[in-house]
Amino acid sequence: MEFEKLKEIIADVLNMDPDDIREDMTFVDDLGADSLDIFQIIMGIEELYDIEIDNEEAEKIVTVGDAVEQIKNATNN
């Protein structure tokens, strides 16, 4: 469920089809995101899930799957 919502955020920020996004994709190399795009995606996650991802944790987000794990960890606490 988190993955489906996350795909919508990523697709909106990167202006692409959500169906083209897979969990194993990296934001920079596979999706072509720059640091501002990643910041906007993280802001979208924080807003949607009403969570806060600190900078140290945000730096660990390299793949779409990493972002899904961050959401799961933040919403289970």
All heavy atoms as a GROMACS GRO file, in nm:
protein
  611
    1MET      N    1   0.082  -0.119   0.000
    1MET     CA    2   0.000   0.000   0.000
    1MET      C    3   0.087   0.126   0.000
    1MET      O    4   0.062   0.218  -0.075
    1MET     CB    5  -0.090  -0.001   0.123
    1MET     CG    6  -0.179   0.120   0.129
    1MET     SD    7  -0.344   0.072   0.173
    1MET     CE    8  -0.398   0.220   0.251
    2GLU      N    9   0.192   0.126   0.083
    2GLU     CA   10   0.282   0.241   0.086
    2GLU      C   11   0.346   0.262  -0.051
    2GLU      O   12   0.360   0.374  -0.097
    2GLU     CB   13   0.393   0.223   0.192
    2GLU     CG   14   0.348   0.242   0.334
    2GLU     CD   15   0.294   0.113   0.395
    2GLU    OE1   16   0.292   0.009   0.328
    2GLU    OE2   17   0.254   0.119   0.512
    3PHE      N   18   0.381   0.150  -0.115
    3PHE     CA   19   0.447   0.159  -0.246
    3PHE      C   20   0.358   0.227  -0.349
    3PHE      O   21   0.403   0.311  -0.426
    3PHE     CB   22   0.490   0.019  -0.292
    3PHE     CG   23   0.556   0.017  -0.427
    3PHE    CD1   24   0.666   0.098  -0.454
    3PHE    CD2   25   0.508  -0.064  -0.527
    3PHE    CE1   26   0.727   0.096  -0.579
    3PHE    CE2   27   0.569  -0.068  -0.652
    3PHE     CZ   28   0.677   0.013  -0.678
    4GLU      N   29   0.229   0.192  -0.349
    4GLU     CA   30   0.137   0.252  -0.446
    4GLU      C   31   0.125   0.402  -0.424
    4GLU      O   32   0.126   0.480  -0.520
    4GLU     CB   33  -0.001   0.184  -0.438
    4GLU     CG   34  -0.001   0.039  -0.480
    4GLU     CD   35   0.051   0.018  -0.621
    4GLU    OE1   36   0.014   0.094  -0.712
    4GLU    OE2   37   0.132  -0.076  -0.640
    5LYS      N   38   0.112   0.444  -0.298
    5LYS     CA   39   0.103   0.587  -0.268
    5LYS      C   40   0.232   0.658  -0.302
    5LYS      O   41   0.232   0.770  -0.354
    5LYS     CB   42   0.068   0.608  -0.120
    5LYS     CG   43  -0.072   0.563  -0.084
    5LYS     CD   44  -0.098   0.586   0.063
    5LYS     CE   45  -0.236   0.540   0.103
    5LYS     NZ   46  -0.260   0.558   0.247
    6LEU      N   47   0.344   0.593  -0.272
    6LEU     CA   48   0.475   0.651  -0.299
    6LEU      C   49   0.495   0.670  -0.449
    6LEU      O   50   0.548   0.772  -0.493
    6LEU     CB   51   0.585   0.563  -0.240
    6LEU     CG   52   0.728   0.609  -0.264
    6LEU    CD1   53   0.752   0.748  -0.207
    6LEU    CD2   54   0.825   0.510  -0.202
    7LYS      N   55   0.452   0.572  -0.528
    7LYS     CA   56   0.464   0.583  -0.674
    7LYS      C   57   0.393   0.708  -0.725
    7LYS      O   58   0.443   0.775  -0.814
    7LYS     CB   59   0.407   0.459  -0.744
    7LYS     CG   60   0.495   0.340  -0.734
    7LYS     CD   61   0.463   0.230  -0.834
    7LYS     CE   62   0.320   0.193  -0.851
    7LYS     NZ   63   0.300   0.078  -0.940
    8GLU      N   64   0.277   0.738  -0.666
    8GLU     CA   65   0.202   0.858  -0.708
    8GLU      C   66   0.281   0.985  -0.678
    8GLU      O   67   0.286   1.077  -0.760
    8GLU     CB   68   0.065   0.862  -0.639
    8GLU     CG   69  -0.029   0.751  -0.680
    8GLU     CD   70  -0.065   0.754  -0.828
    8GLU    OE1   71  -0.077   0.865  -0.885
    8GLU    OE2   72  -0.080   0.646  -0.886
    9ILE      N   73   0.342   0.991  -0.559
    9ILE     CA   74   0.423   1.108  -0.522
    9ILE      C   75   0.541   1.122  -0.618
    9ILE      O   76   0.567   1.231  -0.671
    9ILE     CB   77   0.473   1.097  -0.377
    9ILE    CG1   78   0.356   1.101  -0.279
    9ILE    CG2   79   0.574   1.208  -0.345
    9ILE    CD1   80   0.394   1.066  -0.135
   10ILE      N   81   0.612   1.013  -0.640
   10ILE     CA   82   0.730   1.016  -0.728
   10ILE      C   83   0.689   1.056  -0.870
   10ILE      O   84   0.754   1.141  -0.932
   10ILE     CB   85   0.801   0.879  -0.729
   10ILE    CG1   86   0.856   0.847  -0.590
   10ILE    CG2   87   0.912   0.875  -0.835
   10ILE    CD1   88   0.902   0.703  -0.574
   11ALA      N   89   0.583   0.996  -0.919
   11ALA     CA   90   0.538   1.025  -1.055
   11ALA      C   91   0.499   1.172  -1.070
   11ALA      O   92   0.528   1.235  -1.172
   11ALA     CB   93   0.419   0.936  -1.091
   12ASP      N   94   0.437   1.227  -0.967
   12ASP     CA   95   0.398   1.368  -0.970
   12ASP      C   96   0.521   1.459  -0.973
   12ASP      O   97   0.528   1.551  -1.054
   12ASP     CB   98   0.310   1.399  -0.848
   12ASP     CG   99   0.254   1.540  -0.852
   12ASP    OD1  100   0.199   1.579  -0.957
   12ASP    OD2  101   0.268   1.612  -0.752
   13VAL      N  102   0.617   1.432  -0.886
   13VAL     CA  103   0.737   1.516  -0.879
   13VAL      C  104   0.822   1.502  -1.006
   13VAL      O  105   0.871   1.602  -1.059
   13VAL     CB  106   0.822   1.480  -0.754
   13VAL    CG1  107   0.957   1.551  -0.757
   13VAL    CG2  108   0.747   1.516  -0.626
   14LEU      N  109   0.837   1.381  -1.056
   14LEU     CA  110   0.924   1.357  -1.171
   14LEU      C  111   0.851   1.358  -1.304
   14LEU      O  112   0.911   1.336  -1.409
   14LEU     CB  113   0.999   1.224  -1.153
   14LEU     CG  114   1.088   1.214  -1.030
   14LEU    CD1  115   1.154   1.078  -1.023
   14LEU    CD2  116   1.192   1.325  -1.029
   15ASN      N  117   0.721   1.383  -1.301
   15ASN     CA  118   0.639   1.392  -1.421
   15ASN      C  119   0.654   1.268  -1.509
   15ASN      O  120   0.695   1.276  -1.625
   15ASN     CB  121   0.676   1.520  -1.499
   15ASN     CG  122   0.570   1.556  -1.600
   15ASN    OD1  123   0.455   1.519  -1.585
   15ASN    ND2  124   0.609   1.629  -1.702
   16MET      N  125   0.622   1.153  -1.448
   16MET     CA  126   0.632   1.028  -1.521
   16MET      C  127   0.515   0.936  -1.486
   16MET      O  128   0.437   0.966  -1.397
   16MET     CB  129   0.766   0.960  -1.493
   16MET     CG  130   0.790   0.924  -1.347
   16MET     SD  131   0.955   0.859  -1.315
   16MET     CE  132   0.961   0.712  -1.414
   17ASP      N  133   0.503   0.826  -1.557
   17ASP     CA  134   0.396   0.730  -1.535
   17ASP      C  135   0.428   0.646  -1.411
   17ASP      O  136   0.536   0.587  -1.403
   17ASP     CB  137   0.384   0.640  -1.658
   17ASP     CG  138   0.265   0.546  -1.653
   17ASP    OD1  139   0.214   0.518  -1.542
   17ASP    OD2  140   0.222   0.500  -1.759
   18PRO      N  141   0.334   0.640  -1.313
   18PRO     CA  142   0.358   0.560  -1.193
   18PRO      C  143   0.385   0.413  -1.223
   18PRO      O  144   0.458   0.347  -1.149
   18PRO     CB  145   0.229   0.575  -1.111
   18PRO     CG  146   0.152   0.685  -1.172
   18PRO     CD  147   0.205   0.707  -1.310
   19ASP      N  148   0.331   0.362  -1.332
   19ASP     CA  149   0.350   0.221  -1.367
   19ASP      C  150   0.495   0.190  -1.408
   19ASP      O  151   0.535   0.075  -1.414
   19ASP     CB  152   0.255   0.181  -1.480
   19ASP     CG  153   0.110   0.182  -1.435
   19ASP    OD1  154   0.084   0.164  -1.314
   19ASP    OD2  155   0.022   0.204  -1.520
   20ASP      N  156   0.573   0.294  -1.437
   20ASP     CA  157   0.712   0.275  -1.476
   20ASP      C  158   0.806   0.269  -1.355
   20ASP      O  159   0.927   0.253  -1.372
   20ASP     CB  160   0.758   0.389  -1.568
   20ASP     CG  161   0.687   0.386  -1.702
   20ASP    OD1  162   0.636   0.278  -1.740
   20ASP    OD2  163   0.682   0.491  -1.769
   21ILE      N  164   0.753   0.285  -1.234
   21ILE     CA  165   0.835   0.292  -1.113
   21ILE      C  166   0.834   0.156  -1.043
   21ILE      O  167   0.729   0.099  -1.018
   21ILE     CB  168   0.782   0.402  -1.019
   21ILE    CG1  169   0.788   0.538  -1.092
   21ILE    CG2  170   0.862   0.406  -0.889
   21ILE    CD1  171   0.713   0.649  -1.021
   22ARG      N  172   0.956   0.106  -1.013
   22ARG     CA  173   0.970  -0.020  -0.940
   22ARG      C  174   1.046   0.006  -0.810
   22ARG      O  175   1.124   0.100  -0.800
   22ARG     CB  176   1.048  -0.122  -1.023
   22ARG     CG  177   0.982  -0.163  -1.152
   22ARG     CD  178   1.061  -0.274  -1.222
   22ARG     NE  179   1.206  -0.260  -1.212
   22ARG     CZ  180   1.283  -0.194  -1.300
   22ARG    NH1  181   1.230  -0.134  -1.403
   22ARG    NH2  182   1.414  -0.188  -1.281
   23GLU      N  183   1.028  -0.083  -0.713
   23GLU     CA  184   1.092  -0.066  -0.582
   23GLU      C  185   1.244  -0.074  -0.588
   23GLU      O  186   1.313  -0.015  -0.506
   23GLU     CB  187   1.041  -0.171  -0.481
   23GLU     CG  188   0.911  -0.132  -0.418
   23GLU     CD  189   0.880  -0.212  -0.293
   23GLU    OE1  190   0.956  -0.204  -0.196
   23GLU    OE2  191   0.778  -0.283  -0.294
   24ASP      N  192   1.299  -0.145  -0.685
   24ASP     CA  193   1.444  -0.161  -0.692
   24ASP      C  194   1.514  -0.045  -0.764
   24ASP      O  195   1.636  -0.042  -0.773
   24ASP     CB  196   1.481  -0.294  -0.758
   24ASP     CG  197   1.437  -0.301  -0.904
   24ASP    OD1  198   1.342  -0.230  -0.942
   24ASP    OD2  199   1.497  -0.380  -0.980
   25MET      N  200   1.438   0.051  -0.812
   25MET     CA  201   1.496   0.164  -0.885
   25MET      C  202   1.560   0.265  -0.790
   25MET      O  203   1.506   0.292  -0.683
   25MET     CB  204   1.389   0.235  -0.968
   25MET     CG  205   1.335   0.154  -1.082
   25MET     SD  206   1.210   0.246  -1.173
   25MET     CE  207   1.264   0.215  -1.340
   26THR      N  208   1.674   0.320  -0.834
   26THR     CA  209   1.736   0.427  -0.756
   26THR      C  210   1.679   0.560  -0.804
   26THR      O  211   1.646   0.576  -0.922
   26THR     CB  212   1.889   0.429  -0.773
   26THR    OG1  213   1.921   0.454  -0.910
   26THR    CG2  214   1.951   0.298  -0.728
   27PHE      N  215   1.669   0.653  -0.710
   27PHE     CA  216   1.613   0.783  -0.745
   27PHE      C  217   1.701   0.858  -0.844
   27PHE      O  218   1.652   0.915  -0.941
   27PHE     CB  219   1.592   0.869  -0.619
   27PHE     CG  220   1.473   0.826  -0.539
   27PHE    CD1  221   1.490   0.753  -0.423
   27PHE    CD2  222   1.344   0.857  -0.580
   27PHE    CE1  223   1.380   0.712  -0.349
   27PHE    CE2  224   1.234   0.816  -0.507
   27PHE     CZ  225   1.252   0.744  -0.391
   28VAL      N  226   1.833   0.856  -0.822
   28VAL     CA  227   1.923   0.935  -0.905
   28VAL      C  228   1.953   0.865  -1.038
   28VAL      O  229   1.928   0.920  -1.145
   28VAL     CB  230   2.055   0.965  -0.830
   28VAL    CG1  231   2.153   1.038  -0.921
   28VAL    CG2  232   2.026   1.049  -0.706
   29ASP      N  233   2.003   0.742  -1.032
   29ASP     CA  234   2.048   0.675  -1.154
   29ASP      C  235   1.934   0.625  -1.242
   29ASP      O  236   1.938   0.642  -1.364
   29ASP     CB  237   2.140   0.558  -1.120
   29ASP     CG  238   2.270   0.604  -1.055
   29ASP    OD1  239   2.313   0.718  -1.082
   29ASP    OD2  240   2.327   0.526  -0.977
   30ASP      N  241   1.832   0.564  -1.182
   30ASP     CA  242   1.724   0.505  -1.262
   30ASP      C  243   1.613   0.604  -1.295
   30ASP      O  244   1.557   0.602  -1.405
   30ASP     CB  245   1.664   0.384  -1.190
   30ASP     CG  246   1.762   0.271  -1.175
   30ASP    OD1  247   1.847   0.252  -1.265
   30ASP    OD2  248   1.756   0.200  -1.074
   31LEU      N  249   1.581   0.691  -1.200
   31LEU     CA  250   1.468   0.783  -1.220
   31LEU      C  251   1.512   0.924  -1.260
   31LEU      O  252   1.429   1.006  -1.295
   31LEU     CB  253   1.382   0.788  -1.093
   31LEU     CG  254   1.318   0.654  -1.054
   31LEU    CD1  255   1.248   0.666  -0.919
   31LEU    CD2  256   1.219   0.609  -1.160
   32GLY      N  257   1.642   0.951  -1.252
   32GLY     CA  258   1.692   1.081  -1.295
   32GLY      C  259   1.659   1.196  -1.201
   32GLY      O  260   1.658   1.312  -1.241
   33ALA      N  261   1.634   1.165  -1.074
   33ALA     CA  262   1.599   1.268  -0.976
   33ALA      C  263   1.725   1.342  -0.931
   33ALA      O  264   1.831   1.282  -0.915
   33ALA     CB  265   1.530   1.206  -0.856
   34ASP      N  266   1.711   1.473  -0.912
   34ASP     CA  267   1.821   1.549  -0.852
   34ASP      C  268   1.788   1.572  -0.705
   34ASP      O  269   1.685   1.526  -0.655
   34ASP     CB  270   1.847   1.679  -0.928
   34ASP     CG  271   1.727   1.774  -0.929
   34ASP    OD1  272   1.640   1.765  -0.839
   34ASP    OD2  273   1.722   1.860  -1.018
   35SER      N  274   1.876   1.643  -0.635
   35SER     CA  275   1.856   1.661  -0.491
   35SER      C  276   1.726   1.735  -0.459
   35SER      O  277   1.660   1.704  -0.360
   35SER     CB  278   1.976   1.732  -0.428
   35SER     OG  279   1.998   1.857  -0.489
   36LEU      N  280   1.687   1.830  -0.542
   36LEU     CA  281   1.562   1.902  -0.520
   36LEU      C  282   1.442   1.808  -0.538
   36LEU      O  283   1.347   1.812  -0.460
   36LEU     CB  284   1.550   2.022  -0.615
   36LEU     CG  285   1.424   2.106  -0.601
   36LEU    CD1  286   1.409   2.160  -0.458
   36LEU    CD2  287   1.422   2.219  -0.701
   37ASP      N  288   1.448   1.724  -0.641
   37ASP     CA  289   1.339   1.626  -0.662
   37ASP      C  290   1.325   1.534  -0.542
   37ASP      O  291   1.214   1.508  -0.494
   37ASP     CB  292   1.368   1.539  -0.786
   37ASP     CG  293   1.366   1.617  -0.916
   37ASP    OD1  294   1.290   1.716  -0.926
   37ASP    OD2  295   1.440   1.579  -1.008
   38ILE      N  296   1.438   1.485  -0.492
   38ILE     CA  297   1.435   1.395  -0.377
   38ILE      C  298   1.378   1.467  -0.255
   38ILE      O  299   1.296   1.411  -0.182
   38ILE     CB  300   1.575   1.336  -0.349
   38ILE    CG1  301   1.618   1.247  -0.466
   38ILE    CG2  302   1.578   1.259  -0.217
   38ILE    CD1  303   1.762   1.204  -0.465
   39PHE      N  304   1.418   1.592  -0.236
   39PHE     CA  305   1.364   1.672  -0.126
   39PHE      C  306   1.212   1.685  -0.138
   39PHE      O  307   1.139   1.667  -0.041
   39PHE     CB  308   1.430   1.811  -0.126
   39PHE     CG  309   1.374   1.904  -0.023
   39PHE    CD1  310   1.408   1.891   0.111
   39PHE    CD2  311   1.287   2.006  -0.060
   39PHE    CE1  312   1.356   1.978   0.206
   39PHE    CE2  313   1.235   2.093   0.034
   39PHE     CZ  314   1.270   2.078   0.168
   40GLN      N  315   1.164   1.712  -0.259
   40GLN     CA  316   1.019   1.726  -0.281
   40GLN      C  317   0.947   1.593  -0.256
   40GLN      O  318   0.837   1.592  -0.200
   40GLN     CB  319   0.991   1.774  -0.423
   40GLN     CG  320   1.028   1.919  -0.445
   40GLN     CD  321   1.003   1.962  -0.589
   40GLN    OE1  322   1.046   1.897  -0.684
   40GLN    NE2  323   0.932   2.072  -0.603
   41ILE      N  324   1.007   1.483  -0.295
   41ILE     CA  325   0.947   1.351  -0.271
   41ILE      C  326   0.939   1.324  -0.121
   41ILE      O  327   0.835   1.282  -0.070
   41ILE     CB  328   1.027   1.241  -0.345
   41ILE    CG1  329   1.008   1.256  -0.496
   41ILE    CG2  330   0.984   1.102  -0.297
   41ILE    CD1  331   1.107   1.177  -0.581
   42ILE      N  332   1.047   1.353  -0.049
   42ILE     CA  333   1.047   1.332   0.096
   42ILE      C  334   0.944   1.422   0.163
   42ILE      O  335   0.871   1.378   0.252
   42ILE     CB  336   1.189   1.353   0.154
   42ILE    CG1  337   1.279   1.238   0.108
   42ILE    CG2  338   1.186   1.361   0.307
   42ILE    CD1  339   1.426   1.255   0.140
   43MET      N  340   0.933   1.546   0.118
   43MET     CA  341   0.831   1.637   0.173
   43MET      C  342   0.691   1.582   0.146
   43MET      O  343   0.604   1.588   0.233
   43MET     CB  344   0.845   1.777   0.111
   43MET     CG  345   0.972   1.850   0.151
   43MET     SD  346   0.982   1.885   0.326
   43MET     CE  347   0.855   2.007   0.341
   44GLY      N  348   0.671   1.526   0.029
   44GLY     CA  349   0.542   1.467  -0.005
   44GLY      C  350   0.509   1.348   0.084
   44GLY      O  351   0.396   1.332   0.129
   45ILE      N  352   0.610   1.266   0.113
   45ILE     CA  353   0.592   1.152   0.203
   45ILE      C  354   0.555   1.201   0.343
   45ILE      O  355   0.462   1.151   0.405
   45ILE     CB  356   0.722   1.066   0.210
   45ILE    CG1  357   0.748   0.997   0.076
   45ILE    CG2  358   0.715   0.965   0.323
   45ILE    CD1  359   0.887   0.936   0.064
   46GLU      N  360   0.631   1.300   0.391
   46GLU     CA  361   0.606   1.352   0.526
   46GLU      C  362   0.466   1.410   0.538
   46GLU      O  363   0.397   1.388   0.638
   46GLU     CB  364   0.711   1.459   0.560
   46GLU     CG  365   0.849   1.403   0.580
   46GLU     CD  366   0.954   1.508   0.609
   46GLU    OE1  367   0.938   1.625   0.567
   46GLU    OE2  368   1.053   1.474   0.677
   47GLU      N  369   0.424   1.481   0.434
   47GLU     CA  370   0.290   1.542   0.436
   47GLU      C  371   0.180   1.436   0.431
   47GLU      O  372   0.085   1.439   0.509
   47GLU     CB  373   0.278   1.637   0.316
   47GLU     CG  374   0.161   1.731   0.325
   47GLU     CD  375   0.165   1.832   0.212
   47GLU    OE1  376   0.267   1.903   0.198
   47GLU    OE2  377   0.065   1.838   0.138
   48LEU      N  378   0.195   1.340   0.341
   48LEU     CA  379   0.093   1.237   0.323
   48LEU      C  380   0.075   1.151   0.448
   48LEU      O  381  -0.036   1.121   0.489
   48LEU     CB  382   0.127   1.148   0.203
   48LEU     CG  383   0.028   1.035   0.174
   48LEU    CD1  384  -0.108   1.090   0.134
   48LEU    CD2  385   0.082   0.945   0.064
   49TYR      N  386   0.188   1.112   0.508
   49TYR     CA  387   0.183   1.020   0.621
   49TYR      C  388   0.190   1.090   0.756
   49TYR      O  389   0.188   1.024   0.860
   49TYR     CB  390   0.295   0.916   0.610
   49TYR     CG  391   0.271   0.818   0.498
   49TYR    CD1  392   0.327   0.837   0.372
   49TYR    CD2  393   0.191   0.706   0.519
   49TYR    CE1  394   0.304   0.747   0.269
   49TYR    CE2  395   0.169   0.616   0.417
   49TYR     CZ  396   0.225   0.637   0.292
   49TYR     OH  397   0.202   0.547   0.192
   50ASP      N  398   0.201   1.222   0.755
   50ASP     CA  399   0.213   1.302   0.879
   50ASP      C  400   0.326   1.248   0.966
   50ASP      O  401   0.308   1.217   1.083
   50ASP     CB  402   0.079   1.304   0.955
   50ASP     CG  403   0.078   1.411   1.064
   50ASP    OD1  404   0.145   1.514   1.046
   50ASP    OD2  405   0.013   1.389   1.167
   51ILE      N  406   0.442   1.234   0.903
   51ILE     CA  407   0.562   1.186   0.972
   51ILE      C  408   0.675   1.285   0.945
   51ILE      O  409   0.662   1.373   0.860
   51ILE     CB  410   0.605   1.046   0.923
   51ILE    CG1  411   0.635   1.045   0.772
   51ILE    CG2  412   0.501   0.941   0.961
   51ILE    CD1  413   0.689   0.914   0.719
   52GLU      N  414   0.784   1.268   1.018
   52GLU     CA  415   0.903   1.348   0.992
   52GLU      C  416   1.021   1.255   0.973
   52GLU      O  417   1.047   1.167   1.055
   52GLU     CB  418   0.929   1.444   1.107
   52GLU     CG  419   1.038   1.544   1.077
   52GLU     CD  420   1.046   1.654   1.180
   52GLU    OE1  421   0.942   1.698   1.231
   52GLU    OE2  422   1.160   1.695   1.209
   53ILE      N  423   1.090   1.272   0.861
   53ILE     CA  424   1.210   1.193   0.831
   53ILE      C  425   1.328   1.286   0.852
   53ILE      O  426   1.342   1.386   0.782
   53ILE     CB  427   1.206   1.140   0.687
   53ILE    CG1  428   1.084   1.050   0.666
   53ILE    CG2  429   1.336   1.066   0.654
   53ILE    CD1  430   1.061   1.008   0.523
   54ASP      N  431   1.412   1.253   0.952
   54ASP     CA  432   1.525   1.344   0.978
   54ASP      C  433   1.630   1.332   0.868
   54ASP      O  434   1.630   1.237   0.789
   54ASP     CB  435   1.585   1.322   1.118
   54ASP     CG  436   1.648   1.186   1.136
   54ASP    OD1  437   1.717   1.139   1.044
   54ASP    OD2  438   1.631   1.126   1.244
   55ASN      N  439   1.717   1.430   0.861
   55ASN     CA  440   1.814   1.439   0.752
   55ASN      C  441   1.904   1.316   0.742
   55ASN      O  442   1.936   1.270   0.633
   55ASN     CB  443   1.900   1.565   0.766
   55ASN     CG  444   1.819   1.689   0.740
   55ASN    OD1  445   1.714   1.685   0.679
   55ASN    ND2  446   1.869   1.802   0.787
   56GLU      N  447   1.943   1.263   0.857
   56GLU     CA  448   2.030   1.146   0.857
   56GLU      C  449   1.961   1.027   0.792
   56GLU      O  450   2.021   0.954   0.712
   56GLU     CB  451   2.069   1.111   1.002
   56GLU     CG  452   2.177   1.007   1.012
   56GLU     CD  453   2.220   0.986   1.156
   56GLU    OE1  454   2.267   1.083   1.219
   56GLU    OE2  455   2.204   0.873   1.204
   57GLU      N  456   1.834   1.007   0.823
   57GLU     CA  457   1.757   0.897   0.764
   57GLU      C  458   1.730   0.924   0.616
   57GLU      O  459   1.732   0.834   0.533
   57GLU     CB  460   1.626   0.874   0.839
   57GLU     CG  461   1.645   0.821   0.980
   57GLU     CD  462   1.719   0.688   0.984
   57GLU    OE1  463   1.685   0.597   0.907
   57GLU    OE2  464   1.812   0.676   1.066
   58ALA      N  465   1.702   1.049   0.583
   58ALA     CA  466   1.673   1.086   0.444
   58ALA      C  467   1.792   1.057   0.354
   58ALA      O  468   1.774   1.016   0.238
   58ALA     CB  469   1.633   1.233   0.435
   59GLU      N  470   1.912   1.076   0.406
   59GLU     CA  471   2.033   1.050   0.326
   59GLU      C  472   2.050   0.903   0.294
   59GLU      O  473   2.120   0.867   0.199
   59GLU     CB  474   2.156   1.103   0.399
   59GLU     CG  475   2.162   1.254   0.401
   59GLU     CD  476   2.278   1.308   0.483
   59GLU    OE1  477   2.367   1.229   0.521
   59GLU    OE2  478   2.278   1.429   0.509
   60LYS      N  479   1.986   0.815   0.371
   60LYS     CA  480   1.995   0.671   0.348
   60LYS      C  481   1.898   0.624   0.239
   60LYS      O  482   1.905   0.509   0.196
   60LYS     CB  483   1.964   0.595   0.477
   60LYS     CG  484   2.065   0.620   0.588
   60LYS     CD  485   2.023   0.546   0.712
   60LYS     CE  486   2.112   0.582   0.831
   60LYS     NZ  487   2.061   0.520   0.954
   61ILE      N  488   1.810   0.711   0.196
   61ILE     CA  489   1.711   0.675   0.094
   61ILE      C  490   1.776   0.686  -0.044
   61ILE      O  491   1.799   0.795  -0.094
   61ILE     CB  492   1.585   0.764   0.104
   61ILE    CG1  493   1.517   0.746   0.239
   61ILE    CG2  494   1.488   0.731  -0.010
   61ILE    CD1  495   1.401   0.840   0.264
   62VAL      N  496   1.806   0.571  -0.101
   62VAL     CA  497   1.870   0.566  -0.232
   62VAL      C  498   1.774   0.508  -0.335
   62VAL      O  499   1.764   0.557  -0.447
   62VAL     CB  500   2.000   0.482  -0.226
   62VAL    CG1  501   2.061   0.466  -0.365
   62VAL    CG2  502   2.098   0.544  -0.129
   63THR      N  503   1.700   0.405  -0.294
   63THR     CA  504   1.605   0.340  -0.386
   63THR      C  505   1.461   0.369  -0.342
   63THR      O  506   1.437   0.413  -0.230
   63THR     CB  507   1.625   0.188  -0.388
   63THR    OG1  508   1.588   0.135  -0.260
   63THR    CG2  509   1.769   0.150  -0.421
   64VAL      N  510   1.370   0.338  -0.430
   64VAL     CA  511   1.228   0.352  -0.398
   64VAL      C  512   1.194   0.260  -0.280
   64VAL      O  513   1.120   0.297  -0.190
   64VAL     CB  514   1.141   0.320  -0.522
   64VAL    CG1  515   0.994   0.322  -0.488
   64VAL    CG2  516   1.171   0.418  -0.636
   65GLY      N  517   1.254   0.142  -0.279
   65GLY     CA  518   1.233   0.047  -0.169
   65GLY      C  519   1.280   0.103  -0.035
   65GLY      O  520   1.217   0.079   0.068
   66ASP      N  521   1.391   0.178  -0.038
   66ASP     CA  522   1.439   0.242   0.085
   66ASP      C  523   1.334   0.339   0.139
   66ASP      O  524   1.311   0.346   0.260
   66ASP     CB  525   1.569   0.322   0.060
   66ASP     CG  526   1.688   0.234   0.024
   66ASP    OD1  527   1.684   0.112   0.053
   66ASP    OD2  528   1.784   0.289  -0.034
   67ALA      N  529   1.272   0.412   0.050
   67ALA     CA  530   1.168   0.507   0.091
   67ALA      C  531   1.048   0.434   0.151
   67ALA      O  532   0.991   0.478   0.252
   67ALA     CB  533   1.124   0.595  -0.026
   68VAL      N  534   1.011   0.322   0.091
   68VAL     CA  535   0.900   0.241   0.144
   68VAL      C  536   0.934   0.195   0.286
   68VAL      O  537   0.850   0.202   0.376
   68VAL     CB  538   0.871   0.120   0.052
   68VAL    CG1  539   0.771   0.025   0.119
   68VAL    CG2  540   0.818   0.167  -0.083
   69GLU      N  541   1.057   0.150   0.307
   69GLU     CA  542   1.099   0.105   0.441
   69GLU      C  543   1.095   0.220   0.541
   69GLU      O  544   1.054   0.201   0.656
   69GLU     CB  545   1.239   0.043   0.435
   69GLU     CG  546   1.243  -0.094   0.374
   69GLU     CD  547   1.150  -0.193   0.443
   69GLU    OE1  548   1.157  -0.205   0.568
   69GLU    OE2  549   1.069  -0.256   0.374
   70GLN      N  550   1.137   0.338   0.501
   70GLN     CA  551   1.131   0.455   0.589
   70GLN      C  552   0.988   0.484   0.631
   70GLN      O  553   0.961   0.512   0.746
   70GLN     CB  554   1.189   0.580   0.518
   70GLN     CG  555   1.339   0.584   0.516
   70GLN     CD  556   1.399   0.610   0.652
   70GLN    OE1  557   1.337   0.666   0.742
   70GLN    NE2  558   1.523   0.569   0.669
   71ILE      N  559   0.896   0.475   0.535
   71ILE     CA  560   0.755   0.499   0.566
   71ILE      C  561   0.706   0.394   0.666
   71ILE      O  562   0.641   0.427   0.765
   71ILE     CB  563   0.670   0.496   0.437
   71ILE    CG1  564   0.706   0.614   0.347
   71ILE    CG2  565   0.521   0.498   0.471
   71ILE    CD1  566   0.652   0.604   0.206
   72LYS      N  567   0.737   0.267   0.638
   72LYS     CA  568   0.692   0.159   0.728
   72LYS      C  569   0.748   0.178   0.868
   72LYS      O  570   0.676   0.162   0.966
   72LYS     CB  571   0.734   0.024   0.671
   72LYS     CG  572   0.653  -0.020   0.551
   72LYS     CD  573   0.699  -0.156   0.500
   72LYS     CE  574   0.620  -0.198   0.380
   72LYS     NZ  575   0.670  -0.323   0.322
   73ASN      N  576   0.878   0.210   0.877
   73ASN     CA  577   0.940   0.229   1.008
   73ASN      C  578   0.879   0.348   1.083
   73ASN      O  579   0.856   0.341   1.202
   73ASN     CB  580   1.091   0.250   0.994
   73ASN     CG  581   1.162   0.125   0.947
   73ASN    OD1  582   1.112   0.015   0.958
   73ASN    ND2  583   1.280   0.143   0.891
   74ALA      N  584   0.854   0.455   1.012
   74ALA     CA  585   0.801   0.576   1.076
   74ALA      C  586   0.655   0.561   1.117
   74ALA      O  587   0.612   0.618   1.217
   74ALA     CB  588   0.815   0.696   0.982
   75THR      N  589   0.578   0.483   1.042
   75THR     CA  590   0.436   0.469   1.075
   75THR      C  591   0.410   0.357   1.175
   75THR      O  592   0.302   0.352   1.232
   75THR     CB  593   0.352   0.444   0.947
   75THR    OG1  594   0.403   0.330   0.877
   75THR    CG2  595   0.353   0.565   0.856
   76ASN      N  596   0.508   0.272   1.200
   76ASN     CA  597   0.491   0.164   1.298
   76ASN      C  598   0.531   0.207   1.439
   76ASN      O  599   0.505   0.136   1.534
   76ASN     CB  600   0.570   0.040   1.257
   76ASN     CG  601   0.505  -0.034   1.143
   76ASN    OD1  602   0.387  -0.017   1.118
   76ASN    ND2  603   0.581  -0.112   1.071
   77ASN      N  604   0.598   0.319   1.451
   77ASN     CA  605   0.644   0.367   1.583
   77ASN      C  606   0.537   0.447   1.651
   77ASN      O  607   0.457   0.509   1.598
   77ASN     CB  608   0.772   0.449   1.569
   77ASN     CG  609   0.888   0.361   1.525
   77ASN    OD1  610   0.886   0.240   1.544
   77ASN    ND2  611   0.988   0.422   1.467
   0.00000   0.00000   0.00000
